[in-house]
Amino acid sequence: MRKLYYAGGSIIVSDQVSKAVLRYARALAHAQSSDLVILPSFTEHFGKGVTHILLGPSSQMLSVPTAEFEIDLADARMVEILESRTKGLHPDRPDWSEDVADVMDLEGYDWGL
């Protein structure tokens, strides 16, 4: 699970949704466009809910790890939709397997410096 900070607030989403949102926001920024997305998320009381986010060229987001929950958000379809929209903006972009990498062990991680 990831806490996604945006516009002074935050939501909790799955790792996959967080990555898909960040990729889509970057693609929208490159295209100087915007879109309204509806994400499966946790409410402030950790119940299932949805979040509406307006993504645009100046979207500033931060994604950080948070505690894992045993609640399935059934978000595979949302990831598919976001990735499809992103590909529509960047049709020639290669696969994103390493684009937003998961780092489990910070020891020895190549920070690219």
Kinemage of the C-alpha trace (Angstrom):
@kinemage 1
@onewidth
@group {chain A} dominant
@subgroup {mainchain}
@vectorlist {calphas} color= white
{ca met a 1} P 0.000 0.000 0.000
{ca arg a 2} L 1.099 3.567 -0.662
{ca lys a 3} L 0.037 6.910 0.725
{ca leu a 4} L -0.391 9.273 -2.204
{ca tyr a 5} L -0.063 12.936 -1.221
{ca tyr a 6} L -1.709 15.479 -3.481
{ca ala a 7} L -2.829 19.094 -3.014
{ca gly a 8} L -2.262 19.115 0.733
{ca gly a 9} L -4.086 15.858 1.410
{ca ser a 10} L -3.448 12.162 1.074
{ca ile a 11} L -5.146 8.889 0.214
{ca ile a 12} L -4.108 5.270 0.597
{ca val a 13} L -4.013 3.229 -2.598
{ca ser a 14} L -2.404 0.028 -3.781
{ca asp a 15} L 1.171 0.035 -5.061
{ca gln a 16} L -0.073 -0.647 -8.583
{ca val a 17} L -2.573 2.222 -8.593
{ca ser a 18} L 0.032 4.594 -7.165
{ca lys a 19} L 2.480 3.752 -9.947
{ca ala a 20} L -0.198 4.019 -12.632
{ca val a 21} L -1.350 7.430 -11.339
{ca leu a 22} L 2.202 8.797 -11.265
{ca arg a 23} L 2.895 7.564 -14.799
{ca tyr a 24} L -0.371 9.009 -16.088
{ca ala a 25} L 0.230 12.356 -14.352
{ca arg a 26} L 3.668 12.552 -15.950
{ca ala a 27} L 2.225 11.743 -19.392
{ca leu a 28} L -0.470 14.407 -18.943
{ca ala a 29} L 2.175 16.948 -17.965
{ca his a 30} L 4.196 16.162 -21.100
{ca ala a 31} L 1.037 16.536 -23.185
{ca gln a 32} L 0.022 19.769 -21.386
{ca ser a 33} L -3.352 18.158 -20.675
{ca ser a 34} L -5.511 17.186 -17.714
{ca asp a 35} L -7.980 14.498 -16.733
{ca leu a 36} L -10.293 13.612 -13.870
{ca val a 37} L -9.680 10.122 -12.508
{ca ile a 38} L -11.617 8.104 -9.970
{ca leu a 39} L -9.446 5.820 -7.852
{ca pro a 40} L -10.240 2.957 -5.496
{ca ser a 41} L -8.846 4.048 -2.135
{ca phe a 42} L -9.263 3.827 1.589
{ca thr a 43} L -11.349 6.392 3.441
{ca glu a 44} L -9.976 8.204 6.478
{ca his a 45} L -11.416 5.402 8.640
{ca phe a 46} L -9.778 2.697 6.464
{ca gly a 47} L -12.944 1.601 4.747
{ca lys a 48} L -13.183 1.132 1.003
{ca gly a 49} L -14.010 4.228 -0.971
{ca val a 50} L -13.270 6.159 -4.129
{ca thr a 51} L -11.277 9.326 -4.628
{ca his a 52} L -11.720 11.854 -7.429
{ca ile a 53} L -8.461 13.527 -8.501
{ca leu a 54} L -7.943 16.142 -11.162
{ca leu a 55} L -4.546 15.502 -12.753
{ca gly a 56} L -2.984 18.238 -14.812
{ca pro a 57} L 0.296 19.647 -16.081
{ca ser a 58} L 1.225 21.061 -12.678
{ca ser a 59} L 0.175 18.091 -10.541
{ca gln a 60} L 2.633 17.556 -7.722
{ca met a 61} L 2.387 14.197 -6.012
{ca leu a 62} L 4.399 12.173 -3.567
{ca ser a 63} L 3.992 8.455 -2.960
{ca val a 64} L 5.356 6.831 0.209
{ca pro a 65} L 5.012 3.314 1.614
{ca thr a 66} L 2.449 2.775 4.326
{ca ala a 67} L 1.259 -0.172 6.379
{ca glu a 68} L -0.162 -3.089 4.444
{ca phe a 69} L -3.848 -3.813 4.882
{ca glu a 70} L -5.687 -7.043 4.311
{ca ile a 71} L -8.380 -5.313 2.261
{ca asp a 72} L -8.458 -5.932 -1.480
{ca leu a 73} L -9.406 -2.828 -3.426
{ca ala a 74} L -10.015 -4.828 -6.627
{ca asp a 75} L -8.094 -2.194 -8.528
{ca ala a 76} L -6.684 -4.200 -11.459
{ca arg a 77} L -9.250 -2.627 -13.799
{ca met a 78} L -8.267 0.887 -12.651
{ca val a 79} L -4.603 0.157 -13.370
{ca glu a 80} L -5.573 -1.144 -16.816
{ca ile a 81} L -7.573 2.030 -17.539
{ca leu a 82} L -4.794 4.370 -16.384
{ca glu a 83} L -2.142 2.501 -18.352
{ca ser a 84} L -4.333 2.581 -21.456
{ca arg a 85} L -4.797 6.361 -21.109
{ca thr a 86} L -1.059 6.793 -20.549
{ca lys a 87} L -0.227 4.747 -23.636
{ca gly a 88} L -2.658 6.890 -25.594
{ca leu a 89} L -0.542 9.918 -24.715
{ca his a 90} L 2.784 8.098 -25.280
{ca pro a 91} L 2.100 5.342 -27.834
{ca asp a 92} L 5.814 4.732 -28.512
{ca arg a 93} L 6.848 4.408 -24.860
{ca pro a 94} L 8.449 1.067 -23.920
{ca asp a 95} L 7.158 -1.196 -21.160
{ca trp a 96} L 7.241 0.368 -17.674
{ca ser a 97} L 8.579 -2.613 -15.761
{ca glu a 98} L 11.403 -0.570 -14.177
{ca asp a 99} L 9.934 2.917 -14.566
{ca val a 100} L 8.779 3.312 -10.961
{ca ala a 101} L 10.927 0.697 -9.248
{ca asp a 102} L 10.127 -0.993 -5.962
{ca val a 103} L 13.054 -0.770 -3.547
{ca met a 104} L 12.800 -3.292 -0.756
{ca asp a 105} L 16.392 -3.146 0.505
{ca leu a 106} L 18.152 0.212 0.664
{ca glu a 107} L 21.541 -1.361 1.372
{ca gly a 108} L 23.567 -1.302 -1.806
{ca tyr a 109} L 20.808 0.362 -3.849
{ca asp a 110} L 22.204 2.276 -6.841
{ca trp a 111} L 20.699 5.730 -6.403
{ca gly a 112} L 21.967 6.758 -9.828
{ca leu a 113} L 24.161 9.499 -8.399
